[in-house]
């Protein structure tokens, strides 16, 4: 927070700075990303409001045990939903600020992993077919493998870029 207050000038996003040199598809992408960002921000605020109402209801109105299994599932399901929405928002902000050109596959995989994790939290295991758990576990393992493969590829590309930059500086 202190870094923000020490800025000498307000931060200007690249969308305003580069609007005049953007082509039509880039402008369209920026407008869609901005509108989508605002919609998701509204959804996040509504979900946060609902979570606060649930917590208030459990703690003060019903005097329910917050950490009972059912209440825990409900509250943490809501928290995970908020985290998923915030991750979506973060990836869209990267597009708006022109730090990323498009939504990155790695972020989509991460969001999918969060969604499956949320499903594991809210499941009622007493009434669940074991194959559902196996299918969800296989899904999360597959997503984890894809995430790891993408990460390995990025690391190889980064090391190749670093080696290439070093060769150029050495005059090779």
QUICORRA-V540820 format. One record per residue. RES is the residue in one small letter. PSI is psi in whole degrees, -180 to 180 (NA if undefined). D_CENTER is the distance of its C-alpha to the mean C-alpha in whole Angstrom. Layout:
res = {RES/RES}
psi = {PSI/PSI}
d_center = {D_CENTER/D_CENTER}
This chain:
res = {x/x/x/x/x/x/x/x/x/x/x/x/x/x/x/x/x/x/x/x/x/x/x/x/x/x/x/x/x/x/x/x/x/x/x/x/x/x/x/x/x/x/x/x/x/x/x/x/x/x/x/x/x/x/x/x/x/x/x/x/x/x/x/x/x/x/x/x/x/x/x/x/x/x/x/x/x/x/x/x/x/x/x/x/x/x/x/x/x/x/x/x/x/x/x/x/x/x/x/x/x/x/x/x/x/x/x/x/x/x/x/x/x/x/x/x/x/x/x/x/x/x/x/x/x/x/x/x/x/x/x/x/x/x/x/x/x/x/x/x/x/x/x/x/x/x/x/x/x/x/x/x/x/x/x/x/x/x/x/x/x/x/x/x/x/x/x/x/x/x/x/x}
psi = {-37/-30/-38/-43/-20/3/138/-23/152/148/132/126/156/-21/-42/-38/-38/6/-41/-24/-1/145/174/-47/-37/-41/-44/-45/-43/-42/-46/-44/-40/-47/-44/-40/-42/-40/-45/-36/-42/-43/-41/-44/-42/-42/-38/-42/-45/-41/-44/-39/-41/-47/-46/-44/-47/-42/-42/-31/-56/-15/36/153/113/-34/15/156/-48/-46/-38/-46/-45/-49/-46/-26/-42/-40/-44/-38/-43/-43/-41/-46/-39/-35/-40/-47/-44/-42/-33/-38/-37/-38/-44/-42/4/25/-24/144/-41/169/128/140/-39/-38/-39/-42/-43/-44/-40/-40/-41/-40/-42/-39/-42/-42/-42/-38/-41/-6/142/103/-19/-37/33/138/131/-30/-27/-42/-43/-44/-43/-41/-43/-39/-45/-36/-42/-44/-41/-41/-45/-44/-46/-44/-43/-43/-43/-42/-45/-40/-41/-44/-41/-42/-35/-40/-41/-41/-39/-42/-39/-38/-38/-37/-32/-5/18/NA}
d_center = {22/25/24/23/26/28/27/30/29/26/23/23/20/21/21/25/26/26/26/30/29/27/28/27/24/22/23/22/19/18/20/18/14/16/17/14/12/15/15/11/13/16/14/12/16/17/15/16/19/20/19/21/24/23/24/27/28/28/29/32/33/33/33/31/30/27/26/28/27/26/25/23/21/21/19/17/16/15/13/11/11/10/7/5/6/5/2/4/6/6/6/9/10/11/13/15/16/17/15/14/16/14/10/11/11/10/6/8/10/7/6/9/10/9/10/14/13/13/16/18/18/19/22/26/27/31/31/28/30/29/28/25/24/25/23/20/21/22/18/16/19/19/15/15/18/17/14/17/19/17/16/20/21/19/21/24/23/23/26/28/27/28/31/32/32/34/36/36/37/40/42/41}
